[in-house]
Amino acid sequence: MLKLFIGLIIISTFFVILSKNIIQSVLYLISIFLYSSILFIYLGADFIGLIILIVYIGAIAVLFLFVVMMLNIRLLELYSTFLIYLPIAIILSFSMILQFIYLFIKSFDYVAINSIDIYTD
């Protein structure tokens, strides 16, 4: 169940980025908030799950949706500038993936809690 929701969140994030319609992108963002809320509730963090459900879905995401619908963004202008920024996006994405791989491969040295000096008054 945990892997299912994590997979749905990852798939929805790709749809947010790759969606050509802005309203659909916001709807996929709402689905990400919903899946993460369900995931937190499933893991036992009920308060955080309900806060995500009420605040992010109930207020912020719906506000994004109304603003996008009221702005009447011209899609032709967005498509014309997409190819200009594509090489920069590929380079930044590749560097971010390399950093994630480095962080997952590298072993971290954790300091034991007993060796930390705690100063009390």
C-alpha positions in Angstrom: 0.0 0.0 0.0 2.9 2.3 0.8 4.6 1.7 -2.5 1.3 2.2 -4.3 0.9 5.7 -3.0 4.5 6.6 -3.5 4.3 5.4 -7.0 1.1 7.4 -7.6 2.7 10.6 -6.2 5.8 10.2 -8.5 3.6 9.5 -11.6 1.4 12.5 -10.8 4.5 14.8 -10.4 5.6 13.8 -13.9 2.1 14.6 -15.2 2.2 18.0 -13.5 5.5 18.8 -15.3 4.6 17.3 -18.6 1.0 18.4 -18.9 0.4 20.9 -21.7 -2.8 22.3 -20.2 -2.3 24.4 -17.1 -5.7 23.5 -15.6 -4.9 19.8 -15.9 -1.5 20.5 -14.3 -3.2 22.1 -11.3 -5.6 19.1 -11.1 -2.7 16.7 -11.0 -1.2 18.9 -8.2 -4.4 18.4 -6.3 -4.1 14.7 -6.8 -0.5 14.8 -5.4 -1.8 16.6 -2.3 -4.5 14.0 -1.9 -2.2 11.0 -2.3 0.3 12.5 0.2 -2.5 13.2 2.6 -3.7 9.6 2.4 0.0 8.4 2.8 0.4 10.4 6.0 -2.8 9.1 7.4 -1.8 5.6 6.5 1.6 6.1 8.2 -0.1 7.2 11.4 0.5 11.0 11.2 -3.2 11.9 11.1 -2.8 15.5 12.0 -0.4 16.2 9.2 -2.6 14.3 6.7 -5.6 16.3 7.7 -3.8 19.6 7.6 -2.6 18.8 4.0 -6.1 17.8 3.1 -7.7 20.9 4.5 -5.1 23.6 3.9 -3.4 22.6 0.7 -6.3 21.0 -1.2 -9.1 23.0 0.3 -7.5 26.4 0.0 -4.2 26.7 -1.9 -4.8 24.3 -4.7 -8.3 25.5 -5.4 -7.0 29.1 -5.3 -4.4 28.2 -7.9 -7.1 26.6 -10.0 -9.3 29.7 -9.9 -6.4 32.1 -10.6 -5.3 30.0 -13.6 -8.8 29.9 -15.0 -9.3 33.6 -14.6 -6.0 34.6 -16.1 -6.8 33.2 -19.5 -3.1 32.4 -20.3 -2.4 32.1 -24.0 -0.9 28.7 -24.7 0.8 29.7 -27.9 3.1 32.0 -26.0 4.0 29.2 -23.6 4.8 26.7 -26.4 7.1 29.2 -28.3 9.4 29.7 -25.3 9.5 26.0 -24.3 12.3 25.1 -26.7 14.4 28.0 -25.6 14.7 26.7 -22.1 14.9 23.0 -22.9 18.7 22.7 -22.9 19.1 24.5 -19.6 16.3 22.3 -18.1 18.1 19.1 -19.3 21.5 20.2 -17.9 19.9 21.2 -14.5 17.9 18.0 -14.4 21.0 15.9 -15.1 23.1 17.7 -12.4 20.3 17.2 -9.9 20.0 13.5 -10.7 23.8 13.1 -10.3 23.6 14.8 -6.9 20.8 12.5 -5.8 22.8 9.5 -6.9 25.9 10.8 -5.0 23.8 11.3 -1.8 22.3 7.8 -2.0 25.7 6.1 -2.7 27.8 8.0 -0.2 27.8 6.6 3.3 27.2 9.2 6.0 29.1 9.1 9.3 26.6 9.7 12.1 27.8 11.1 15.4 26.6 9.1 18.4 24.3 10.9 20.7 26.4 9.9 23.8 29.4 11.8 22.4 27.6 15.1 22.1 28.2 17.4 25.1 25.0 19.0 26.3 25.5 22.2 28.2 23.0 22.9 30.9 22.8 25.8 33.3 
